[in-house]
Amino acid sequence: MNETMLTAYEQDVIRWSEEQAKFLLAGDFEHLDLTNLADEILSVGKQEIRECEKRVSSVLIGLLEYVYTQNQSDKPSLTYLDAKRQRVTRICKQTPSLNEIIQQDNFWLTAWGDAYIDACRLNHIDGDSLPDKMPWTRQEVLKNGWHPTISTN
């Protein structure tokens, strides 16, 4: 190999990515690091999915706070929850294939698991008081203006 490609992926990913972009733009396909390029392209999609999971998890945390936080002043407002929902809607519009992924059970299991852990850790909600499984439908979670009914037992 000549001096055109000097940087190994593992050595300096930023310089490597700059070089790879130059090779692509110049049509110099001979010097492309195809294996690592393919991995990086796939990781872009994974990052988008993870970002969407975080956004949905954030909505779920808000709903858990709404139901399980004792102090009324600590409860999130519906406006706050709707803003979080709108962010999910926006990224799904920007990346339409997320609409398919967001229908998958595994997506919701991950989002719920993250929300459960974070609600307990960040908001000092007792995990024993939370349901093991998401108690709301996916449509309810993402519907603007919807909030769970709070039991007054």
N, CA and C atoms as an extended XYZ file, in Angstrom:
459
Properties=species:S:1:pos:R:3:atomname:S:1:resname:S:1:resid:I:1 pbc="F F F"
N         0.861       -1.182        0.000 N   MET     1
C         0.000        0.000        0.000 CA  MET     1
C         0.900        1.236        0.000 C   MET     1
N         0.494        2.252       -0.744 N   ASN     2
C         1.316        3.470       -0.774 CA  ASN     2
C         0.967        4.375        0.399 C   ASN     2
N         1.549        5.564        0.404 N   GLU     3
C         1.373        6.468        1.538 CA  GLU     3
C         0.018        7.183        1.546 C   GLU     3
N        -0.850        6.861        0.600 N   THR     4
C        -2.152        7.517        0.541 CA  THR     4
C        -2.956        7.253        1.809 C   THR     4
N        -2.878        6.021        2.330 N   MET     5
C        -3.623        5.653        3.539 CA  MET     5
C        -2.622        5.401        4.650 C   MET     5
N        -2.495        6.336        5.539 N   LEU     6
C        -1.499        6.236        6.582 CA  LEU     6
C        -2.067        5.824        7.931 C   LEU     6
N        -3.289        6.100        8.155 N   THR     7
C        -3.848        5.959        9.497 CA  THR     7
C        -4.710        4.714        9.607 C   THR     7
N        -4.407        3.891       10.599 N   ALA     8
C        -5.233        2.724       10.879 CA  ALA     8
C        -6.450        3.159       11.692 C   ALA     8
N        -7.541        2.488       11.467 N   TYR     9
C        -8.787        2.767       12.175 CA  TYR     9
C        -8.577        2.748       13.678 C   TYR     9
N        -7.909        1.727       14.171 N   GLU    10
C        -7.695        1.565       15.610 CA  GLU    10
C        -6.732        2.607       16.180 C   GLU    10
N        -5.920        3.190       15.325 N   GLN    11
C        -4.911        4.155       15.764 CA  GLN    11
C        -5.500        5.550       16.012 C   GLN    11
N        -6.337        6.012       15.083 N   ASP    12
C        -6.908        7.366       15.187 CA  ASP    12
C        -8.159        7.434       14.316 C   ASP    12
N        -9.295        7.162       14.909 N   VAL    13
C       -10.533        7.043       14.138 CA  VAL    13
C       -10.933        8.353       13.466 C   VAL    13
N       -10.589        9.465       14.049 N   ILE    14
C       -10.940       10.749       13.428 CA  ILE    14
C       -10.127       10.958       12.152 C   ILE    14
N        -8.829       10.799       12.239 N   ARG    15
C        -7.999       10.960       11.041 CA  ARG    15
C        -8.381        9.902        9.999 C   ARG    15
N        -8.623        8.681       10.456 N   TRP    16
C        -9.034        7.610        9.556 CA  TRP    16
C       -10.307        8.009        8.804 C   TRP    16
N       -11.306        8.544        9.521 N   SER    17
C       -12.566        8.907        8.872 CA  SER    17
C       -12.368       10.036        7.862 C   SER    17
N       -11.501       10.976        8.171 N   GLU    18
C       -11.214       12.067        7.232 CA  GLU    18
C       -10.566       11.530        5.965 C   GLU    18
N        -9.608       10.612        6.141 N   GLU    19
C        -8.952       10.011        4.981 CA  GLU    19
C        -9.945        9.206        4.148 C   GLU    19
N       -10.788        8.435        4.825 N   GLN    20
C       -11.752        7.614        4.105 CA  GLN    20
C       -12.723        8.486        3.305 C   GLN    20
N       -13.142        9.605        3.884 N   ALA    21
C       -14.032       10.526        3.164 CA  ALA    21
C       -13.330       11.082        1.924 C   ALA    21
N       -12.078       11.443        2.066 N   LYS    22
C       -11.322       11.954        0.910 CA  LYS    22
C       -11.227       10.899       -0.185 C   LYS    22
N       -10.948        9.652        0.210 N   PHE    23
C       -10.875        8.571       -0.777 CA  PHE    23
C       -12.208        8.401       -1.499 C   PHE    23
N       -13.284        8.414       -0.747 N   LEU    24
C       -14.613        8.261       -1.346 CA  LEU    24
C       -14.914        9.387       -2.325 C   LEU    24
N       -14.681       10.618       -1.884 N   LEU    25
C       -14.991       11.771       -2.726 CA  LEU    25
C       -14.123       11.827       -3.981 C   LEU    25
N       -12.900       11.306       -3.865 N   ALA    26
C       -11.987       11.302       -5.005 CA  ALA    26
C       -12.207       10.088       -5.908 C   ALA    26
N       -13.079        9.181       -5.479 N   GLY    27
C       -13.294        7.964       -6.261 CA  GLY    27
C       -12.138        6.990       -6.149 C   GLY    27
N       -11.339        7.133       -5.116 N   ASP    28
C       -10.175        6.262       -4.886 CA  ASP    28
C       -10.610        5.057       -4.050 C   ASP    28
N       -11.346        4.165       -4.675 N   PHE    29
C       -11.938        3.037       -3.961 CA  PHE    29
C       -10.907        1.974       -3.566 C   PHE    29
N        -9.784        1.986       -4.227 N   GLU    30
C        -8.716        1.014       -3.939 CA  GLU    30
C        -8.193        1.144       -2.506 C   GLU    30
N        -8.208        2.342       -1.970 N   HIS    31
C        -7.630        2.580       -0.650 CA  HIS    31
C        -8.654        2.587        0.485 C   HIS    31
N        -9.886        2.287        0.163 N   LEU    32
C       -10.919        2.282        1.202 CA  LEU    32
C       -10.755        1.093        2.138 C   LEU    32
N       -10.987        1.346        3.380 N   ASP    33
C       -10.981        0.314        4.429 CA  ASP    33
C       -12.426       -0.179        4.542 C   ASP    33
N       -12.811       -1.100        3.668 N   LEU    34
C       -14.208       -1.484        3.516 CA  LEU    34
C       -14.814       -2.109        4.768 C   LEU    34
N       -14.062       -2.921        5.454 N   THR    35
C       -14.599       -3.579        6.651 CA  THR    35
C       -14.983       -2.552        7.717 C   THR    35
N       -14.067       -1.656        8.023 N   ASN    36
C       -14.354       -0.652        9.050 CA  ASN    36
C       -15.370        0.379        8.567 C   ASN    36
N       -15.361        0.698        7.280 N   LEU    37
C       -16.385        1.606        6.735 CA  LEU    37
C       -17.772        1.003        6.899 C   LEU    37
N       -17.906       -0.279        6.573 N   ALA    38
C       -19.205       -0.944        6.725 CA  ALA    38
C       -19.642       -0.937        8.190 C   ALA    38
N       -18.719       -1.216        9.105 N   ASP    39
C       -19.048       -1.188       10.534 CA  ASP    39
C       -19.504        0.198       10.974 C   ASP    39
N       -18.832        1.223       10.492 N   GLU    40
C       -19.198        2.595       10.850 CA  GLU    40
C       -20.566        2.973       10.291 C   GLU    40
N       -20.852        2.555        9.082 N   ILE    41
C       -22.157        2.855        8.496 CA  ILE    41
C       -23.258        2.173        9.305 C   ILE    41
N       -23.049        0.917        9.673 N   LEU    42
C       -24.036        0.213       10.494 CA  LEU    42
C       -24.199        0.867       11.863 C   LEU    42
N       -23.109        1.387       12.404 N   SER    43
C       -23.194        2.011       13.728 CA  SER    43
C       -24.017        3.292       13.702 C   SER    43
N       -24.077        3.964       12.567 N   VAL    44
C       -24.913        5.163       12.443 CA  VAL    44
C       -26.369        4.788       12.689 C   VAL    44
N       -26.816        3.707       12.076 N   GLY    45
C       -28.183        3.253       12.273 CA  GLY    45
C       -28.445        2.848       13.706 C   GLY    45
N       -27.486        2.169       14.304 N   LYS    46
C       -27.634        1.744       15.700 CA  LYS    46
C       -27.721        2.952       16.626 C   LYS    46
N       -26.964        3.994       16.325 N   GLN    47
C       -27.013        5.212       17.140 CA  GLN    47
C       -28.383        5.879       17.039 C   GLN    47
N       -28.966        5.877       15.855 N   GLU    48
C       -30.304        6.463       15.676 CA  GLU    48
C       -31.342        5.688       16.481 C   GLU    48
N       -31.236        4.362       16.453 N   ILE    49
C       -32.162        3.534       17.228 CA  ILE    49
C       -31.989        3.805       18.710 C   ILE    49
N       -30.753        3.860       19.169 N   ARG    50
C       -30.483        4.105       20.585 CA  ARG    50
C       -30.996        5.487       21.013 C   ARG    50
N       -30.839        6.473       20.161 N   GLU    51
C       -31.348        7.814       20.478 CA  GLU    51
C       -32.873        7.781       20.619 C   GLU    51
N       -33.534        7.064       19.732 N   CYS    52
C       -34.990        6.954       19.815 CA  CYS    52
C       -35.385        6.206       21.091 C   CYS    52
N       -34.661        5.139       21.430 N   GLU    53
C       -34.936        4.419       22.674 CA  GLU    53
C       -34.795        5.339       23.879 C   GLU    53
N       -33.769        6.190       23.871 N   LYS    54
C       -33.571        7.132       24.973 CA  LYS    54
C       -34.732        8.118       25.073 C   LYS    54
N       -35.206        8.580       23.931 N   ARG    55
C       -36.321        9.537       23.930 CA  ARG    55
C       -37.603        8.884       24.451 C   ARG    55
N       -37.875        7.657       24.015 N   VAL    56
C       -39.063        6.952       24.489 CA  VAL    56
C       -38.903        6.642       25.973 C   VAL    56
N       -37.719        6.243       26.373 N   SER    57
C       -37.455        5.975       27.789 CA  SER    57
C       -37.693        7.221       28.626 C   SER    57
N       -37.331        8.374       28.095 N   SER    58
C       -37.549        9.638       28.786 CA  SER    58
C       -39.042        9.912       28.982 C   SER    58
N       -39.847        9.584       27.983 N   VAL    59
C       -41.302        9.722       28.130 CA  VAL    59
C       -41.795        8.781       29.221 C   VAL    59
N       -41.308        7.541       29.191 N   LEU    60
C       -41.725        6.553       30.189 CA  LEU    60
C       -41.326        6.982       31.603 C   LEU    60
N       -40.133        7.549       31.751 N   ILE    61
C       -39.710        8.055       33.064 CA  ILE    61
C       -40.675        9.143       33.522 C   ILE    61
N       -41.031       10.042       32.612 N   GLY    62
C       -41.989       11.097       32.956 CA  GLY    62
C       -43.324       10.527       33.401 C   GLY    62
N       -43.781        9.489       32.724 N   LEU    63
C       -45.051        8.859       33.110 CA  LEU    63
C       -44.927        8.173       34.471 C   LEU    63
N       -43.804        7.514       34.707 N   LEU    64
C       -43.584        6.891       36.021 CA  LEU    64
C       -43.541        7.950       37.117 C   LEU    64
N       -42.871        9.052       36.857 N   GLU    65
C       -42.837       10.152       37.830 CA  GLU    65
C       -44.243       10.679       38.084 C   GLU    65
N       -45.007       10.790       37.016 N   TYR    66
C       -46.371       11.316       37.119 CA  TYR    66
C       -47.211       10.448       38.053 C   TYR    66
N       -47.044        9.142       37.954 N   VAL    67
C       -47.857        8.225       38.749 CA  VAL    67
C       -47.260        7.966       40.129 C   VAL    67
N       -45.950        7.805       40.219 N   TYR    68
C       -45.345        7.269       41.432 CA  TYR    68
C       -44.609        8.276       42.302 C   TYR    68
N       -44.484        9.524       41.860 N   THR    69
C       -43.859       10.535       42.698 CA  THR    69
C       -44.898       11.058       43.678 C   THR    69
N       -44.553       11.035       44.941 N   GLN    70
C       -45.494       11.435       45.979 CA  GLN    70
C       -45.675       12.949       46.047 C   GLN    70
N       -44.587       13.675       45.900 N   ASN    71
C       -44.621       15.130       46.016 CA  ASN    71
C       -45.213       15.735       44.736 C   ASN    71
N       -46.335       16.392       44.840 N   GLN    72
C       -47.047       16.953       43.694 CA  GLN    72
C       -46.175       17.920       42.894 C   GLN    72
N       -45.326       18.676       43.566 N   SER    73
C       -44.492       19.658       42.861 CA  SER    73
C       -43.396       18.989       42.032 C   SER    73
N       -43.106       17.710       42.309 N   ASP    74
C       -42.095       16.984       41.539 CA  ASP    74
C       -42.667       16.286       40.316 C   ASP    74
N       -43.976       16.273       40.183 N   LYS    75
C       -44.607       15.593       39.057 CA  LYS    75
C       -44.390       16.406       37.782 C   LYS    75
N       -44.097       15.712       36.680 N   PRO    76
C       -43.929       16.448       35.420 CA  PRO    76
C       -45.284       16.940       34.906 C   PRO    76
N       -45.264       18.047       34.222 N   SER    77
C       -46.497       18.579       33.643 CA  SER    77
C       -46.807       17.838       32.341 C   SER    77
N       -48.064       17.906       31.931 N   LEU    78
C       -48.440       17.295       30.659 CA  LEU    78
C       -47.743       17.994       29.498 C   LEU    78
N       -47.497       19.283       29.638 N   THR    79
C       -46.781       20.019       28.598 CA  THR    79
C       -45.371       19.463       28.447 C   THR    79
N       -44.736       19.173       29.560 N   TYR    80
C       -43.395       18.593       29.572 CA  TYR    80
C       -43.409       17.218       28.903 C   TYR    80
N       -44.391       16.379       29.263 N   LEU    81
C       -44.500       15.048       28.656 CA  LEU    81
C       -44.760       15.149       27.156 C   LEU    81
N       -45.631       16.069       26.761 N   ASP    82
C       -45.932       16.219       25.344 CA  ASP    82
C       -44.709       16.707       24.563 C   ASP    82
N       -43.899       17.547       25.153 N   ALA    83
C       -42.673       17.997       24.482 CA  ALA    83
C       -41.749       16.804       24.232 C   ALA    83
N       -41.648       15.912       25.198 N   LYS    84
C       -40.831       14.708       25.034 CA  LYS    84
C       -41.421       13.805       23.941 C   LYS    84
N       -42.733       13.682       23.914 N   ARG    85
C       -43.392       12.874       22.884 CA  ARG    85
C       -43.158       13.469       21.495 C   ARG    85
N       -43.226       14.783       21.398 N   GLN    86
C       -43.029       15.438       20.111 CA  GLN    86
C       -41.614       15.219       19.585 C   GLN    86
N       -40.646       15.107       20.475 N   ARG    87
C       -39.272       14.809       20.045 CA  ARG    87
C       -39.199       13.419       19.418 C   ARG    87
N       -39.904       12.468       20.006 N   VAL    88
C       -39.951       11.116       19.438 CA  VAL    88
C       -40.590       11.167       18.056 C   VAL    88
N       -41.710       11.851       17.948 N   THR    89
C       -42.406       11.970       16.664 CA  THR    89
C       -41.509       12.612       15.622 C   THR    89
N       -40.788       13.656       16.021 N   ARG    90
C       -39.907       14.374       15.084 CA  ARG    90
C       -38.790       13.473       14.567 C   ARG    90
N       -38.133       12.720       15.448 N   ILE    91
C       -37.027       11.892       14.952 CA  ILE    91
C       -37.549       10.727       14.110 C   ILE    91
N       -38.772       10.269       14.384 N   CYS    92
C       -39.359        9.222       13.539 CA  CYS    92
C       -39.715        9.769       12.160 C   CYS    92
N       -40.093       11.027       12.082 N   LYS    93
C       -40.363       11.646       10.778 CA  LYS    93
C       -39.062       11.869       10.014 C   LYS    93
N       -38.004       12.234       10.737 N   GLN    94
C       -36.715       12.485       10.097 CA  GLN    94
C       -36.067       11.193        9.606 C   GLN    94
N       -36.363       10.096       10.279 N   THR    95
C       -35.797        8.794        9.919 CA  THR    95
C       -36.954        7.797        9.863 C   THR    95
N       -37.651        7.729        8.731 N   PRO    96
C       -38.881        6.943        8.634 CA  PRO    96
C       -38.746        5.473        9.029 C   PRO    96
N       -37.590        4.849        8.835 N   SER    97
C       -37.458        3.433        9.201 CA  SER    97
C       -37.573        3.223       10.704 C   SER    97
N       -37.411        4.280       11.497 N   LEU    98
C       -37.622        4.156       12.943 CA  LEU    98
C       -39.071        3.804       13.265 C   LEU    98
N       -40.002        4.184       12.386 N   ASN    99
C       -41.408        3.848       12.619 CA  ASN    99
C       -41.621        2.334       12.643 C   ASN    99
N       -40.847        1.599       11.864 N   GLU   100
C       -40.918        0.136       11.892 CA  GLU   100
C       -40.254       -0.400       13.155 C   GLU   100
N       -39.106        0.142       13.475 N   ILE   101
C       -38.340       -0.338       14.631 CA  ILE   101
C       -39.086       -0.075       15.928 C   ILE   101
N       -39.777        1.051       16.001 N   ILE   102
C       -40.482        1.425       17.228 CA  ILE   102
C       -41.697        0.507       17.480 C   ILE   102
N       -42.050       -0.294       16.502 N   GLN   103
C       -43.146       -1.261       16.679 CA  GLN   103
C       -42.656       -2.602       17.231 C   GLN   103
N       -41.357       -2.782       17.304 N   GLN   104
C       -40.798       -4.067       17.731 CA  GLN   104
C       -40.810       -4.201       19.252 C   GLN   104
N       -41.157       -5.389       19.705 N   ASP   105
C       -41.217       -5.656       21.148 CA  ASP   105
C       -39.884       -5.383       21.832 C   ASP   105
N       -38.795       -5.769       21.201 N   ASN   106
C       -37.477       -5.590       21.811 CA  ASN   106
C       -37.146       -4.119       22.056 C   ASN   106
N       -37.571       -3.265       21.141 N   PHE   107
C       -37.372       -1.825       21.308 CA  PHE   107
C       -38.019       -1.357       22.609 C   PHE   107
N       -39.274       -1.766       22.836 N   TRP   108
C       -40.019       -1.333       24.016 CA  TRP   108
C       -39.492       -1.986       25.288 C   TRP   108
N       -39.028       -3.223       25.198 N   LEU   109
C       -38.433       -3.866       26.370 CA  LEU   109
C       -37.194       -3.104       26.828 C   LEU   109
N       -36.383       -2.687       25.857 N   THR   110
C       -35.184       -1.910       26.186 CA  THR   110
C       -35.555       -0.559       26.773 C   THR   110
N       -36.483        0.146       26.131 N   ALA   111
C       -36.889        1.476       26.614 CA  ALA   111
C       -37.496        1.378       28.015 C   ALA   111
N       -38.347        0.378       28.237 N   TRP   112
C       -38.963        0.207       29.555 CA  TRP   112
C       -37.905       -0.143       30.605 C   TRP   112
N       -37.010       -1.041       30.271 N   GLY   113
C       -35.957       -1.413       31.218 CA  GLY   113
C       -35.111       -0.216       31.628 C   GLY   113
N       -34.739        0.596       30.659 N   ASP   114
C       -33.960        1.800       30.958 CA  ASP   114
C       -34.762        2.773       31.813 C   ASP   114
N       -36.038        2.953       31.472 N   ALA   115
C       -36.893        3.883       32.228 CA  ALA   115
C       -37.061        3.407       33.668 C   ALA   115
N       -37.266        2.138       33.842 N   TYR   116
C       -37.453        1.549       35.176 CA  TYR   116
C       -36.221        1.823       36.052 C   TYR   116
N       -35.057        1.520       35.503 N   ILE   117
C       -33.804        1.715       36.252 CA  ILE   117
C       -33.589        3.192       36.565 C   ILE   117
N       -33.764        4.047       35.559 N   ASP   118
C       -33.517        5.477       35.758 CA  ASP   118
C       -34.541        6.115       36.692 C   ASP   118
N       -35.792        5.673       36.610 N   ALA   119
C       -36.809        6.228       37.514 CA  ALA   119
C       -36.456        5.910       38.960 C   ALA   119
N       -35.979        4.714       39.197 N   CYS   120
C       -35.584        4.333       40.560 CA  CYS   120
C       -34.339        5.103       41.004 C   CYS   120
N       -33.359        5.146       40.127 N   ARG   121
C       -32.060        5.735       40.481 CA  ARG   121
C       -32.120        7.257       40.576 C   ARG   121
N       -32.711        7.887       39.580 N   LEU   122
C       -32.686        9.346       39.509 CA  LEU   122
C       -33.766       10.011       40.353 C   LEU   122
N       -34.880        9.338       40.505 N   ASN   123
C       -36.023        9.962       41.160 CA  ASN   123
C       -36.360        9.340       42.498 C   ASN   123
N       -35.510        8.437       42.937 N   HIS   124
C       -35.691        7.793       44.242 CA  HIS   124
C       -37.083        7.173       44.379 C   HIS   124
N       -37.531        6.567       43.291 N   ILE   125
C       -38.794        5.839       43.329 CA  ILE   125
C       -38.467        4.405       43.713 C   ILE   125
N       -39.212        3.867       44.644 N   ASP   126
C       -39.003        2.500       45.102 CA  ASP   126
C       -39.363        1.532       43.986 C   ASP   126
N       -38.389        0.734       43.547 N   GLY   127
C       -38.620       -0.220       42.479 CA  GLY   127
C       -39.704       -1.231       42.794 C   GLY   127
N       -39.900       -1.531       44.086 N   ASP   128
C       -40.948       -2.487       44.460 CA  ASP   128
C       -42.346       -1.936       44.181 C   ASP   128
N       -42.449       -0.615       44.089 N   SER   129
C       -43.768       -0.018       43.825 CA  SER   129
C       -44.075        0.064       42.329 C   SER   129
N       -43.066       -0.182       41.494 N   LEU   130
C       -43.251       -0.080       40.048 CA  LEU   130
C       -43.650       -1.423       39.448 C   LEU   130
N       -44.443       -1.402       38.398 N   PRO   131
C       -44.778       -2.654       37.718 CA  PRO   131
C       -43.557       -3.198       36.967 C   PRO   131
N       -43.477       -4.524       36.879 N   ASP   132
C       -42.356       -5.141       36.159 CA  ASP   132
C       -42.458       -4.902       34.656 C   ASP   132
N       -43.684       -4.853       34.160 N   LYS   133
C       -43.918       -4.647       32.733 CA  LYS   133
C       -44.600       -3.304       32.522 C   LYS   133
N       -44.385       -2.742       31.354 N   MET   134
C       -44.987       -1.455       31.036 CA  MET   134
C       -46.514       -1.562       31.135 C   MET   134
N       -47.142       -0.738       31.961 N   PRO   135
C       -48.586       -0.853       32.188 CA  PRO   135
C       -49.450       -0.106       31.169 C   PRO   135
N       -48.823        0.542       30.201 N   TRP   136
C       -49.564        1.334       29.234 CA  TRP   136
C       -49.322        0.783       27.841 C   TRP   136
N       -50.218        1.092       26.935 N   THR   137
C       -50.002        0.688       25.547 CA  THR   137
C       -48.978        1.625       24.916 C   THR   137
N       -48.391        1.178       23.855 N   ARG   138
C       -47.426        2.008       23.122 CA  ARG   138
C       -48.105        3.275       22.605 C   ARG   138
N       -49.333        3.121       22.169 N   GLN   139
C       -50.075        4.271       21.643 CA  GLN   139
C       -50.329        5.294       22.746 C   GLN   139
N       -50.672        4.830       23.941 N   GLU   140
C       -50.901        5.758       25.055 CA  GLU   140
C       -49.621        6.510       25.395 C   GLU   140
N       -48.526        5.792       25.471 N   VAL   141
C       -47.242        6.402       25.841 CA  VAL   141
C       -46.904        7.556       24.905 C   VAL   141
N       -47.187        7.392       23.621 N   LEU   142
C       -46.776        8.392       22.634 CA  LEU   142
C       -47.878        9.374       22.241 C   LEU   142
N       -49.050        9.248       22.844 N   LYS   143
C       -50.171       10.120       22.481 CA  LYS   143
C       -50.104       11.444       23.247 C   LYS   143
N       -50.019       12.531       22.513 N   ASN   144
C       -50.011       13.852       23.140 CA  ASN   144
C       -51.273       14.045       23.968 C   ASN   144
N       -51.091       14.611       25.153 N   GLY   145
C       -52.213       14.916       26.026 CA  GLY   145
C       -52.640       13.772       26.926 C   GLY   145
N       -52.169       12.563       26.640 N   TRP   146
C       -52.572       11.424       27.466 CA  TRP   146
C       -51.708       11.356       28.728 C   TRP   146
N       -52.329       10.991       29.809 N   HIS   147
C       -51.585       10.706       31.044 CA  HIS   147
C       -52.314        9.592       31.763 C   HIS   147
N       -51.600        8.815       32.541 N   PRO   148
C       -52.241        7.727       33.270 CA  PRO   148
C       -53.112        8.250       34.401 C   PRO   148
N       -54.106        7.478       34.729 N   THR   149
C       -54.958        7.806       35.865 CA  THR   149
C       -54.198        7.448       37.132 C   THR   149
N       -54.251        8.338       38.090 N   ILE   150
C       -53.567        8.099       39.355 CA  ILE   150
C       -54.578        7.572       40.362 C   ILE   150
N       -54.262        6.402       40.889 N   SER   151
C       -55.144        5.794       41.888 CA  SER   151
C       -55.054        6.560       43.183 C   SER   151
N       -56.174        6.747       43.844 N   THR   152
C       -56.204        7.479       45.114 CA  THR   152
C       -56.489        6.551       46.282 C   THR   152
N       -56.031        5.305       46.164 N   ASN   153
C       -56.286        4.320       47.241 CA  ASN   153
C       -55.697        4.779       48.536 C   ASN   153
